[in-house]
């Protein structure tokens, strides 16, 4: 619950302050957001399943963002950053929709 409140507070602060993202980090921001959403939906699913562990959530959140950023960085270094960014978004998108479907089944019994 603390993580969700922190996420909401962070989103509100970001909307109010409108921070500038340095040009060097701009390719990584969308990937980091998608990785964070994957961890958030996974945490919500675990919470509804009764298996939520805050340590696992934090490690999952941080490792998702770091691994996704490293993959995009390596892709940039190899000259195939766009393709690897797309691959990361597709894989994480599949996980997000899978978790969303499990959440929907849990909430609506459908």
Backbone torsions as a table, in degrees:
resi	resn	phi	psi	omega
1	UNK	NA	-36.8	179.1
2	UNK	-63.4	-38.7	-179.7
3	UNK	-64.8	-40.5	179.7
4	UNK	-66.4	-42.5	177.4
5	UNK	-63.3	-43.1	177.3
6	UNK	-61.4	-40.1	177.6
7	UNK	-63.9	-43.6	178.3
8	UNK	-64.1	-43.8	178.5
9	UNK	-62.9	-43.5	178.2
10	UNK	-62.2	-40.4	178.4
11	UNK	-65.2	-41.7	179.2
12	UNK	-65.2	-44.4	178.3
13	UNK	-60.8	-42.4	178.0
14	UNK	-62.4	-39.5	178.8
15	UNK	-68.9	-36.0	-178.7
16	UNK	-75.3	-46.3	-175.1
17	UNK	-83.0	-23.1	-178.2
18	UNK	46.3	66.0	-177.0
19	UNK	-69.2	150.8	175.7
20	UNK	-86.6	130.7	176.4
21	UNK	-93.7	126.7	178.7
22	UNK	-58.1	145.9	-176.5
23	UNK	-57.4	-33.8	-178.7
24	UNK	-68.3	-25.4	-178.1
25	UNK	-97.7	-8.0	-176.4
26	UNK	-58.8	-37.3	178.1
27	UNK	-65.9	-22.3	-175.4
28	UNK	-90.3	-20.9	-175.3
29	UNK	-62.2	-49.9	179.0
30	UNK	-60.9	-36.9	179.8
31	UNK	-66.7	-41.8	179.3
32	UNK	-64.2	-38.8	179.3
33	UNK	-65.3	-44.3	179.8
34	UNK	-64.8	-40.4	178.0
35	UNK	-64.7	-39.0	178.2
36	UNK	-67.0	-40.0	177.4
37	UNK	-63.2	-37.9	177.0
38	UNK	-60.4	-46.2	179.0
39	UNK	-64.6	-38.9	180.0
40	UNK	-63.7	-46.8	178.8
41	UNK	-66.7	-36.7	176.1
42	UNK	-64.4	-39.5	177.0
43	UNK	-65.9	-40.6	178.1
44	UNK	-65.2	-40.5	177.2
45	UNK	-62.5	-44.4	179.0
46	UNK	-63.6	-37.3	178.1
47	UNK	-62.4	-44.8	179.9
48	UNK	-69.1	-30.9	178.3
49	UNK	-80.2	-9.6	-179.7
50	UNK	80.8	18.4	-178.6
51	UNK	-117.3	16.7	-176.0
52	UNK	-68.5	134.5	174.8
53	UNK	-132.9	123.4	-174.7
54	UNK	-62.8	-35.0	178.2
55	UNK	-66.5	-43.1	178.1
56	UNK	-62.8	-40.3	179.4
57	UNK	-61.9	-47.8	-178.5
58	UNK	-63.5	-45.5	179.2
59	UNK	-63.3	-42.8	178.4
60	UNK	-62.2	-45.2	-179.6
61	UNK	-59.4	-52.1	-177.6
62	UNK	-67.9	-42.8	-178.3
63	UNK	-68.0	-36.8	176.8
64	UNK	-59.4	-47.1	-178.1
65	UNK	-65.7	-45.3	-177.9
66	UNK	-66.3	-45.9	-179.2
67	UNK	-63.8	-43.1	178.6
68	UNK	-62.5	-42.5	179.4
69	UNK	-65.7	-39.4	178.7
70	UNK	-65.1	-41.2	178.6
71	UNK	-62.3	-43.7	179.3
72	UNK	-66.8	-41.0	178.0
73	UNK	-60.0	-47.3	178.8
74	UNK	-61.9	-38.8	176.8
75	UNK	-62.5	-40.7	176.7
76	UNK	-62.9	-41.3	-179.7
77	UNK	-66.9	-32.3	179.9
78	UNK	-87.4	-8.4	-179.7
79	UNK	85.7	14.1	179.4
80	UNK	-126.1	35.9	-175.9
81	UNK	-59.3	-39.3	-178.1
82	UNK	-64.7	-43.1	-179.2
83	UNK	-65.9	-42.6	179.9
84	UNK	-70.8	-34.0	175.2
85	UNK	-61.7	-43.6	178.7
86	UNK	-63.1	-41.7	179.5
87	UNK	-62.5	-42.7	179.4
88	UNK	-63.2	-44.5	-179.8
89	UNK	-63.8	-39.6	179.5
90	UNK	-64.9	-47.7	-178.6
91	UNK	-63.4	-47.6	180.0
92	UNK	-68.4	-34.0	176.6
93	UNK	-62.7	-40.9	177.4
94	UNK	-61.9	-42.9	178.9
95	UNK	-65.2	-40.0	179.5
96	UNK	-62.7	-47.8	-179.3
97	UNK	-67.7	-32.8	175.8
98	UNK	-65.0	-45.3	177.5
99	UNK	-66.3	-38.8	178.2
100	UNK	-63.0	-38.9	178.1
101	UNK	-65.5	-40.5	178.4
102	UNK	-66.2	-38.6	177.3
103	UNK	-64.2	-44.3	178.8
104	UNK	-61.4	-44.0	178.6
105	UNK	-62.2	-39.1	-179.6
106	UNK	-68.8	-42.1	-176.9
107	UNK	-74.8	-40.6	-173.9
108	UNK	-107.1	0.9	-179.2
109	UNK	53.7	35.2	-178.8
110	UNK	-130.6	NA	NA
